[in-house]
Every structure is written in structure tokens, then in C-alpha cells.
Amino acid sequence: MFEYPQGYELIAGVDEVGRGPLVGAVVTAAVILDPNHPIEGLADSKKLTEKKRLALAEEIKQKALAWSLGRAEAEEIDELNILQASLLAMTRAVKSLKIQPHFVLVDGNKIPQDLGIPAQAIVKGDSLVAEISAASILAKVARDQEMEALDRQYPEYAFAQHKGYPTKLHLEKLAELGALPQHRRSFAPVRKALENSKKIREGK
């Protein structure tokens, strides 16, 4: 059982989605729940069906005291590395909240450095803390929708199926079609695809 920090009224949960994919932004969410309007069924977004996630995301947006999204783009991930970009996106989500929390609970084992608010990292927080579960649901729904939009733009890459993760299908498409501007250049499979297409262009 998770013990909430004592003496804080407004507590935000923060989580990220999209560390593993080869394409697109890492998306984060911050949520301050309303104790007077509890939400049933909050859980780690990965353990929920898509239908349940979408329904809960709507309920969170309606009932939470405040919620916001943050992100770091593929270029920032390449520049900073995925961990630092995730922490930056978390900071952006917290700072975008229309009400500033008194304490922040972060999923994982690292806290963003420049939050300026007391914070605690909780491993498996998305399963243990309602606020982090809510954040994980909002972030997952937002990122999945971005992948579906990218799929409409580039249907041949099948982004709606693999959501940008390095599945067998995505790796095959990457090898066959090459990397898009939205791909993360610093990730090994993308780097390899770029090197291969360069060799082909140079006739090696």
C-alpha cells in the first residue's frame, strides 16, 4: 500500500508514455484528482483495454481538479537522450497545470530536477497511485492518437498497429521504406536504416 506524503493538499501524479518507440514525441501527463469526485477503475494504462482507457480519459478530464500534457519531440530526444527528454516533458506537464500542486508523485525512479516543487519518485507508481494511473492513461491515449494521425499521413508504415514501438513489423517497414523525419535518429534501428539508405544512394 502506498502512503501519501502528509501535510500536502494538492498532489499531482506524473507519468510518461513513449520511451521505447522509435518515432515521435515522448508524451507526459500531470493530474491533480478531486477527492470529492473519485474515479473508479484507475490502473496502469498498459493493463487496460483501449475502450476502457478512452472512457477513463474522458472521465479524468471532466472530474480532475487539473490535468495537462507535456512532451519532448524526437529532435529533443536525439539531442538530450530519452531519459532526460522524458524528465523535461514531465516538468513541462507539471508547469502547464492550471493549478500548481504542493507535491508531485512521479512514476519511476527519477525526479525531474527543475520542478521547484517537493516530489517523490515511485517505482511502479502507475499501479500504486491513483494520480499516476490517471496521468498514465491521459499520456497513453494522447500518444496513441498521435500515432494514429501519423498512420493516416504515412499508411505504409502501419503506425496504428505498432504505435512506433520496435516490433518486427515496424523494423521491416523501416528497413524497406527508410526513416521518416519523425523517427528518432539516436535509436539504433533508425540509425541503421539511415546508414543503409545512404549506402544505397552512394551505390555501395
Buried (B, 14 or more C-beta within 10 A) or exposed (E): EEEEEEEBEBBBBBBBBBEEBBBBBBBBBBBBBEEEEEBEEBBBBEEBEEEBBBBBBEBBEEBBBBBBBBBBBBBBBBEBEBEBBBBBBBBBBBBBBEEBBBBBBBBBEEBBEEBEBEBBBBEEBBBBBBBBBBBBBBBBBBBBEBBEEBBEEBEEBBBBEBBBBBBEEBBEBBEEEBBBEBBBBBBEBBBBBBEBBEEEEEEE
